[in-house]
């Protein structure tokens, strides 16, 4: 749904549950150019964006040539993004929102489509840097990748320990994905769904319209990007399920992955054992 919506996704999960393999498989199936960044504390912005090098031609004339970094791909995977320093994390901000980057004052357009899929390990905190709110807000969804159930894990161990490996082939082209993304944006959406999105997001902000729990526990509320994300994600969900328009039920189903990384709780909430899931569940129960 995130890709059909034209957005970026943050995958949260422990090591060893095939987050990287899933991203690589999706990129191959969609026929997109792919690049992978292994984020570490010593990773520099130039390692992502690229840099200018001084060259000399046959006549002795010197000029700068820009060498593109891995960000100039259609499908960029930032593995363990919270291990990169804040300075390096900020290199993605402009790209994720404006789909171009500036190097030495010169703008460079990114390919279309452009998607960032970042992974994060929720267990290890040593040597990590929390993502700033401005960057979290640029991810359309946060998806928590849990351990597989018994049936799925059985299939995994049988498929991955044999001598034969499944080959992945592209089933669509870049233009196909762009056409689907345009179709998602052109999909009609009812006033009742728009009202539900506005009510949900506005009640998640402390103030006169908020619930008692929001006023008491929420320190960072969702902004307008949350409403935009829900508008796109509900349309993409309806399209995937073969429906002509989204419903209020789609808003309820997508509220948590769209809002969870766009909200933060205060110390009182943590002391009382209140979670964001509890707050979002309360907000959706009244829609």
N, C-alpha and C positions, 0 to 999 in steps of 0.2 A: 504493500500500500504506500509506503514511503517513497519508493522509486516512481510509482505511477503518479504520485502527487508532486514529483519534482523536488523532493526534499532530501535532507540528510538524516542519518539515524545513528543513535548511540546504543551500542550493545553492551549490556552489563552482565557479566558472568564469570564464574571461576575458570581457571585454566583447564584445558583438556576436554572442552565440550564442543569443539569443532566450529568455533566462531569464525576463525580465519578461513577454514575450508568452505564454510557456507558462503562467505563473501566471494571467494574465488570462483565457486561454482556458479553463483548468480551472475557474476560478470561474464563468464564464458557463455552461459545460456543466452544472455542478452546481447552478446557480440560487442561488448564495450572494451575499450582500451583500459588497462588496469595498471595501477602502481601501488606499491606497498611501502609504508614508512614504519620502521620499528622505532618507536619513540623512546628516547633515553635522555637523561639529564644533560648530556653534552651535545645533543642535537641542536643545530643552529637554524635560524630562519632561512638562510641561503641554501641549506640542505633540502629544504622543501620547495622554495620558490625558484631557485636557480641563481645564477650570478653572471656578471659581465667579466669577460677576459680580454686582455689586450693582445691584439694580433698585429702582425706586420706582414704586408704583402711583398711581392717580388721587387717592387720599386722602393721599398723602405718606408712606405707610408703606414702609419699605425692607426688603428681604430679599435673600438670596443665591439665585441660580439656577445650577444646574450645567449647563454646556454640554459635551456629550460630545465627546471627541476621536476620532480615526480608529481607536483600538483597539476601539471599540464596533462592530465589524463581524464578520461570520462568517469572513472570509478577509482577513487582514491581511498585506500584503507589505511587508517592511522591506528596501528596496533598499540594498545596500552597508552592511550593518549595522555593519561594523567601522569605519566613518567616524564613527559617533556616539560621544560621550564616554561614559566608564564610568558617569557619573551617569544619563545618558539610557538606556543599555543596561539599567541596573538597573530601570528603570520597567517592563520587560517581564517581569521575573522572577516576580512574584506572579501576573500574568495568565496566563503560560504554564503554571504549575503548578496554581493554585487556581481559575482561570477567573473571577476577580473582581479588582477593583482598589479601593484605598482612596485617596480624595482628601479632604484636610482632615479625616481621621479617620472619614469616612463610607464604608462599603463600597458598591460598585456592581457588580452582577452583569453579566457579559458575555453576549452572545447565544450560543445553542447552534445548531450546533456552533461552536467557536472554534478557528481554526488560524492559526499564524504561519508564513509562508514567507519566510525571509530569504535574501538573496543576498550573496555575498562574492567580491571579486576577489582571487585569490591572488598576482597579480603586483605591484600597487601597494601599497607598504607605508608610503610617506610620508603623514603626516597621518591615520594609522589607529590604532585602539586594539584590541588583541587581546581577543577575547571571554573573559570569566572562565570558569573551569571550571564554576561553578554554573549559568551560562547555557547553556554547551555541553551539559551533561548533560540539559537540558530538551528538547533537540531529539531526536526519536525516531531520526532518521537524518541522516547527512550524505551527500549525493549529489554526486559530482564530475561536472560536465557538460562533456564533452570536445567537440572539434571534430567536426562531422558527417562521415560517410564520403562517398565520391565520389557514390554514388547519391543519398543524402539531400541533399547540397549541390546537385546538379543540380535536384532537385525544388524546393528552396528558391529558387534564382535564377529558375526559370521561373515559380513561383507568385507571387513577391513583386515582380516587375518588370513584370507585365502590368497592364492597366487594370481588370481584374476581381479583386475580393477575395472570398475565401470568407467567408460569414456564419456566425457561431456561434450556435446556439440551445441553450437549456437542455433537457436530456434527463431531468432528475430534479429533485425538489423537496427542500427542506431535510429534511422528515420521512423521505424515502426514504434519505438519507444517514445519518440518525440510526438508522433501522431496520437498515441494513447494519452500522453500527458496533456495535449491540447483538448482531447475529448473529455478528460476529467474536468478541466476548467470550464468547458462549455456546457457541462451537465446542469440541467435546471435543478434548483433547490427550493423547497417550499418555505413559506414564511414561518411555519411552525418549527421547522428545523433551525432556521436562523434565530428565531426567538429563544429556542432551547440553548443554542450555543452562547448567545449573549447573556442569558440568565445564569448559565453555569459559570462562565468566566467572570462576570461582574460580581457574582456572589462569593467568588473565591478571593476577592480583594477586601481587606479590612475597610469598614465604612458603614454607611447607613443601610446599604443593600446586602451586606454580608450576614452570614449566620453567626450565632454566638461563638461557636468553636473557631471560626475563621478570625474573628476579632480578638479572640483570646490567645490563639496559638500561632497564627501565620505571621512571619516576619518579612517574607518576600513573596508577593503575589504574582500571578501571571499577567503579562501585558497583552497588547493587541495581537502579537504574533501567535499567541495561543488560540485566539479566535480564528485567525487566518488558517492555522494548521488544522483546526477542526473542520473548517469549511472544505478544505481540500481532501483531508483524510476520509471524511464521511462520503464524499463523492467517489473516491477511489474504491472504498469498501463496497459501495453499491454497484459500481461497475464490475468488480471482481465477482460479485454474487449474481450478476445478470439482471440487475434491477435498473429501471430508468431514472430513479431519483433516490437520494438518501432519505432516511427516516430518523425520528427522534431516538429510536433504539440504536442506531449507528453512533449517535452522539454519546449515549450511555456506554456503549462498548469501547469507545476510543478515548473516553475522558481520562482514564488513568495513564496510558502511555503518552498522551499529549501533554498532560498537566504536571505529571509527577516531577519532572526535572526542571519545571518552571516555577516551582514553589519551594519555600524553605520554612522550617518551623523554628520557633524560639526555644530558649532553654526550658521554659515552663512546660512546653509540650513534651520535650524529651524526659523531663523529670516525672511527668505524669504518665509516661508510656504511650502517648498519643503519636500515631504515625500519619504520614501523608495519605496512605491508603484509607485510613479511617476518615480523614477530612474529605477526601474525594468521594468516598462512598456516601457520606452524609449529604454532600452537595447533589449527587446524582439521584438520591432516593426521593428528592422532592420534585424532580422534573416530570 
